[in-house]
Amino acid sequence: MTPISSRPADNWSPLYFLASVGAGGLAVTFFMYLLFWVPHPNATVPVFEDIVAAWGKGNPWQQFGIVAAMLGIAFFAFQNVRYLIWNFSKFAEFKKTEGYRKLRHSNGETQLLAMPLAVAMSINGMFIVGLVFVPNLWSVVEFLFPAAMVAFVLTGLLALRMIGHFLGRVLSEGGLFDVTAHNSFAQLLPAFALAMVAVGLSAPAAMSTSTTVVGASLILSTFFGLIALIYVAVAAVTAFNSMLHFGTAKEAAPTLMIVIPLMTVLGIMTLRQNHGLHAAFEAHSSNIDTLMTLTQFLTVQILFLLLGLTVLRRQGYAATFLTGDKNSAGSYALVCPGVALSVMTQFWLHKGLVAVGLVAKFSVTYWIIVGIALAFQFAMIALVFHLNRRHFAKSVTVAVPAE
């Protein structure tokens, strides 16, 4: 008998793509440091040259923030791509198994949408890496926008094809969808994937100086964003009805908070679209309009945070899947809500409260709210390291027959 090491991640499921998504989201939280603390007068976002200039003029605290941001972006962007590649290799193996066939004929088929979600997250992440680490990128950015939009559209079409296969199967014949297993928000994953595509497509609206590119960005991001909203409305209502009847599925309980990252992604899309409408088409909105919009998004997030935490606590989810002897790939779904709240808090503060003059930048109140955003960020960093140790560390030894 020869001992070998195994790990929970060896029992692969499509939800492990969320490990890549979570890492990419944490890279975005570090980009918030640069976006709101580094002056960028010649671009709508900070680029390499702005960061170098801020480093030269900054005090030690500013320099510390820049170093932390760049190290955080580099590390988590690497993890994002690393886990994306690993998941694709595992997915290729999984497609050859009977488990894949069974998944494609069950409610769990929508788990496959974690793949386009991760791809869209990685495209967004790589764009941030380019802005931060590539000199003179902004001089050619107008050529990159169309290429990025093509990549996002292809990812969105892949997601729509997967959704079409699922809906076509369950809606064309009766009895193919298990309503008793619909007692979570797991079916909102397709909407999250489409929303991630939409926010990526909205970026040129906020950054491009070409009216044509801005217009295409507005139309395409609205297309995918609106489909995401419709899907959320249908899936959430039917899922909530099932949860009222059968309770929330314990292993899928983290999906109750999937609405939180959806709101952040769609909120950023809205901000980007409004900027494009203002800059390219003279459709103006005020800072107070932005504050009210972001406050509405944040209110929805807080509601679902409280709902999700209540159910997780009552079911003892943490004691079972985070510190107990059971593991679930779905635990990575807990990372996205915390990341999303960190990012949304930063936007709500800077684009809302500071912009309308309710909070002075760098005041005591300002740093208290920043501290809340950082608390969410640090908590999710700790959670990611904890989950990676549980799922990817070779900690379980089993015996197999010797050759």
C-alpha positions in Angstrom: 0.0 0.0 0.0 1.4 3.4 -1.0 0.2 6.5 0.8 -0.8 9.5 -1.4 -2.1 12.9 -0.5 -5.5 14.1 -1.6 -7.3 17.4 -1.1 -10.9 18.7 -1.3 -10.2 20.5 -4.5 -9.4 17.2 -6.2 -13.2 16.5 -6.0 -13.7 19.3 -8.5 -16.9 21.2 -9.3 -17.5 24.2 -11.5 -17.9 26.3 -8.4 -14.1 26.3 -8.0 -14.1 28.9 -10.7 -15.2 31.2 -7.9 -11.7 30.9 -6.4 -10.5 32.8 -9.4 -13.4 35.3 -9.3 -12.7 36.1 -5.6 -9.0 36.7 -6.2 -9.8 39.0 -9.1 -12.2 40.9 -6.9 -9.6 41.4 -4.2 -7.2 42.9 -6.9 -10.0 45.4 -7.6 -10.2 46.4 -3.9 -6.5 47.3 -4.0 -7.1 49.4 -7.2 -9.5 51.5 -5.2 -6.5 52.9 -3.3 -5.1 54.2 -6.5 -8.4 55.3 -8.0 -9.3 57.6 -5.1 -6.0 58.6 -3.6 -3.7 59.1 -6.7 -4.4 62.2 -8.8 -5.0 61.4 -12.5 -5.7 64.7 -14.2 -5.1 63.4 -17.8 -7.1 60.2 -17.6 -10.4 59.0 -16.1 -8.4 56.4 -14.1 -4.9 56.3 -12.6 -2.3 55.0 -15.0 1.4 54.1 -14.5 2.6 57.6 -15.1 0.2 59.0 -12.5 1.3 56.5 -10.0 5.0 57.4 -10.6 4.3 61.1 -10.2 2.3 60.5 -7.0 5.1 58.4 -5.6 7.6 61.2 -6.2 5.5 63.9 -4.6 3.9 61.8 -1.9 4.6 61.6 1.9 5.6 58.2 3.4 1.9 57.3 4.1 1.0 57.9 0.5 4.0 55.9 -0.7 3.0 53.1 1.6 -0.5 53.1 0.2 0.9 53.0 -3.4 3.2 50.1 -2.5 0.4 48.2 -0.8 -1.9 48.7 -3.7 0.6 47.6 -6.4 1.6 44.5 -4.4 -2.0 43.6 -3.7 -3.0 44.0 -7.4 0.0 42.0 -8.6 -0.5 39.1 -6.1 -4.2 38.7 -6.5 -4.2 39.2 -10.2 -1.6 36.4 -10.4 -3.9 34.2 -8.2 -6.8 35.1 -10.4 -5.1 33.9 -13.5 -3.5 30.9 -11.8 -6.9 29.6 -10.5 -8.5 30.3 -13.9 -6.0 28.2 -15.7 -6.2 25.4 -13.1 -10.0 25.4 -13.3 -9.9 25.1 -17.1 -7.6 22.1 -16.9 -9.9 20.5 -14.4 -13.0 21.3 -16.5 -11.4 19.7 -19.5 -11.0 16.5 -17.5 -14.5 16.8 -16.0 -16.2 17.0 -19.4 -15.1 13.4 -20.1 -16.8 12.0 -17.0 -20.3 10.7 -16.3 -20.5 13.5 -13.6 -20.5 16.1 -16.3 -23.4 14.4 -18.2 -25.4 14.2 -15.0 -24.7 17.9 -14.2 -26.0 18.9 -17.6 -29.3 17.2 -16.8 -29.8 18.7 -13.4 -30.5 22.0 -11.7 -26.8 22.2 -11.1 -26.2 22.9 -14.8 -26.1 26.6 -14.1 -22.9 26.0 -12.0 -21.2 26.0 -15.4 -21.9 29.7 -15.6 -19.1 30.2 -13.1 -16.7 29.8 -16.0 -17.8 32.8 -18.1 -18.1 34.7 -14.8 -14.4 34.0 -14.1 -13.3 34.8 -17.6 -15.1 38.2 -17.5 -13.5 38.9 -14.1 -10.1 38.1 -15.5 -10.5 40.4 -18.4 -11.4 43.2 -16.1 -8.4 42.3 -13.8 -5.9 42.2 -16.7 -7.1 45.7 -17.8 -6.3 47.0 -14.3 -2.9 45.3 -14.4 -2.2 47.0 -17.7 -3.2 50.5 -16.3 -1.0 50.1 -13.2 2.1 48.4 -14.5 2.4 49.2 -18.3 4.0 52.5 -19.2 2.3 54.6 -21.9 -0.7 52.3 -22.1 -3.1 55.2 -22.1 -1.6 56.4 -25.4 -2.9 53.3 -27.2 -5.9 52.7 -25.0 -8.4 53.7 -27.8 -7.1 50.7 -29.8 -7.5 48.4 -26.8 -11.2 49.3 -26.1 -12.6 47.6 -29.3 -10.5 44.5 -28.6 -11.7 44.3 -25.0 -15.3 44.8 -26.1 -15.0 41.9 -28.5 -13.6 39.7 -25.7 -16.5 40.6 -23.4 -19.1 40.1 -26.1 -17.7 36.6 -26.9 -17.8 35.8 -23.2 -21.3 37.1 -22.9 -22.4 35.0 -25.9 -20.8 32.0 -24.3 -22.9 32.7 -21.1 -26.1 33.2 -23.1 -25.4 29.9 -25.0 -25.1 28.1 -21.6 -28.2 29.7 -20.3 -30.1 28.9 -23.5 -29.1 25.2 -23.2 -30.4 25.1 -19.6 -33.6 27.0 -20.2 -34.3 25.2 -23.4 -34.0 21.9 -21.7 -36.2 22.7 -18.6 -38.8 24.8 -20.4 -39.4 22.6 -23.4 -40.5 19.7 -21.4 -42.0 19.4 -17.9 -40.5 17.6 -14.9 -36.8 18.4 -15.8 -36.4 21.1 -13.1 -36.4 20.0 -9.4 -38.3 22.7 -7.6 -37.4 21.2 -4.2 -33.7 21.7 -5.0 -34.3 25.4 -6.0 -34.3 26.5 -2.4 -31.3 28.9 -2.7 -30.1 31.7 -4.9 -27.8 29.4 -6.8 -29.8 30.0 -10.0 -28.7 33.6 -9.9 -25.2 32.7 -10.9 -26.1 33.2 -14.7 -27.2 36.7 -13.9 -23.9 37.4 -12.1 -22.0 36.2 -15.1 -24.0 38.5 -17.5 -23.6 41.4 -15.1 -19.8 40.9 -15.0 -19.8 41.0 -18.8 -22.0 44.2 -18.7 -19.7 46.1 -16.3 -16.7 45.2 -18.5 -18.5 46.5 -21.6 -19.4 49.7 -19.8 -15.7 50.6 -19.2 -15.1 52.3 -22.6 -18.2 54.5 -22.0 -16.3 56.0 -19.0 -12.8 56.2 -20.6 -13.0 56.5 -24.3 -13.0 59.8 -26.2 -14.5 58.3 -29.3 -18.3 58.9 -29.6 -18.7 55.7 -31.6 -16.9 53.6 -29.0 -18.8 55.2 -26.2 -22.1 54.6 -28.0 -21.3 50.9 -28.6 -20.3 50.5 -25.0 -23.5 52.0 -23.8 -25.7 49.8 -26.0 -23.8 46.5 -25.4 -23.5 47.0 -21.6 -27.2 47.9 -21.4 -28.1 44.7 -23.4 -26.3 42.4 -21.1 -27.0 44.3 -17.9 -30.8 44.4 -18.6 -30.8 40.6 -19.3 -29.0 40.1 -16.0 -31.7 42.1 -14.2 -34.6 40.2 -15.8 -32.9 36.9 -14.9 -32.4 38.0 -11.3 -36.1 39.0 -11.0 -37.4 35.6 -12.3 -34.8 33.4 -10.5 -35.0 35.2 -7.2 -38.8 35.2 -7.0 -39.1 31.5 -7.8 -36.2 30.6 -5.5 -37.6 32.5 -2.6 -40.9 30.7 -3.0 -39.0 27.4 -2.9 -37.1 28.5 0.2 -40.3 29.4 2.0 -41.6 25.9 1.4 -38.5 23.8 1.9 -36.0 26.0 3.8 -32.7 27.1 2.4 -30.3 24.4 1.2 -27.5 24.5 3.8 -24.6 24.0 1.4 -25.9 26.6 -1.0 -26.8 29.2 1.8 -23.9 31.6 0.8 -25.8 32.2 -2.5 -28.3 34.3 -0.5 -25.7 37.1 -0.6 -25.0 36.8 -4.4 -27.3 39.9 -4.8 -24.5 41.9 -3.1 -21.9 41.6 -5.8 -24.6 41.9 -8.4 -25.5 45.3 -7.0 -21.9 46.5 -7.0 -21.3 45.4 -10.5 -24.5 46.9 -11.9 -23.8 50.0 -9.8 -20.4 50.5 -11.3 -21.9 49.9 -14.7 -24.4 52.7 -14.0 -21.7 55.1 -13.0 -19.7 54.4 -16.1 -22.7 54.8 -18.4 -23.6 58.1 -16.8 -20.1 59.4 -17.4 -20.3 58.3 -21.0 -23.7 59.9 -21.5 -22.3 63.1 -19.9 -19.0 63.3 -21.8 -20.1 62.1 -25.2 -23.8 63.0 -25.4 -24.2 65.9 -23.0 -26.8 64.1 -20.9 -26.1 65.5 -17.5 -26.7 64.1 -14.0 -25.8 65.7 -10.7 -23.7 64.5 -7.9 -26.8 64.2 -5.6 -28.3 61.9 -8.2 -25.3 59.7 -8.0 -25.4 59.7 -4.2 -29.0 58.6 -4.2 -28.4 55.9 -6.8 -25.5 54.5 -4.9 -27.4 54.7 -1.6 -30.2 52.6 -3.1 -27.8 50.0 -4.3 -26.0 49.9 -0.9 -29.4 49.6 0.9 -30.2 46.5 -1.2 -26.8 45.1 -0.3 -27.2 45.6 3.4 -30.7 43.9 3.3 -29.3 40.8 1.7 -26.2 40.8 3.9 -28.4 40.7 7.0 -30.6 38.0 5.4 -27.7 35.9 4.4 -25.9 36.2 7.7 -29.0 35.4 9.6 -29.6 32.1 7.7 -25.9 31.2 7.8 -25.8 31.6 11.6 -29.1 29.7 12.2 -27.9 26.8 10.0 -24.4 26.7 11.6 -22.8 27.1 8.2 -19.4 28.2 9.4 -19.1 25.4 12.0 -19.8 22.9 9.2 -18.0 24.1 6.1 -15.4 26.7 7.4 -14.1 25.2 10.6 -15.7 21.7 10.6 -14.9 18.5 8.9 -16.9 19.2 5.7 -15.8 21.3 2.7 -17.8 22.9 0.0 -16.6 24.6 -3.2 -19.6 26.9 -2.7 -17.8 28.5 0.3 -15.9 30.6 -2.2 -19.2 32.4 -2.9 -18.7 34.1 0.5 -15.8 36.1 -0.8 -17.7 38.0 -3.5 -20.2 39.8 -1.1 -17.4 41.1 1.2 -15.3 42.3 -1.8 -18.4 43.9 -3.3 -19.2 45.7 -0.1 -15.7 47.0 0.2 -15.8 48.4 -3.4 -19.3 49.8 -3.1 -18.4 51.6 0.2 -15.5 53.3 -1.5 -17.7 54.5 -4.4 -20.5 55.5 -2.1 -18.0 57.6 -0.1 -16.0 59.2 -2.9 -18.6 59.5 -5.7 -21.5 60.2 -3.3 -20.7 61.7 0.1 -17.5 63.5 -0.7 -18.8 64.7 -4.1 -21.8 66.4 -2.7 -19.9 67.9 0.3 -21.5 65.8 3.1 -18.1 64.4 4.1 -14.8 66.2 3.7 -12.0 64.2 2.2 -9.5 63.0 4.7 -11.7 64.1 7.7 -12.3 61.8 10.7 -15.7 60.7 9.3 -14.0 60.0 5.9 -11.5 57.7 7.5 -14.1 55.9 9.6 -16.0 55.0 6.4 -12.7 54.1 4.6 -12.0 51.9 7.7 -15.3 50.0 7.1 -14.3 49.4 3.5 -10.8 48.2 4.5 -12.4 45.9 7.2 -14.4 44.1 4.5 -11.3 43.9 2.3 -9.0 42.5 5.1 -11.7 40.0 6.2 -12.1 38.7 2.7 -8.3 38.4 2.3 -8.2 36.3 5.5 -11.2 34.2 4.2 -9.5 33.5 0.9 -6.3 32.3 2.6 -8.3 30.2 5.0 -10.3 28.6 2.1 -7.2 28.0 0.0 -5.6 26.1 2.9 -8.7 24.0 3.4 -9.3 23.2 -0.2 -5.9 23.1 -1.9 -3.5 22.0 0.9 -2.5 18.4 0.6 -3.6 17.5 4.1 -5.5 14.2 3.9 -3.5 11.0 3.4 -5.1 7.9 2.1 -3.8 4.5 1.3 -3.9 2.9 -2.2 -2.7 -0.4 -3.5 0.9 -0.5 -4.7 1.6 -1.2 -8.3 
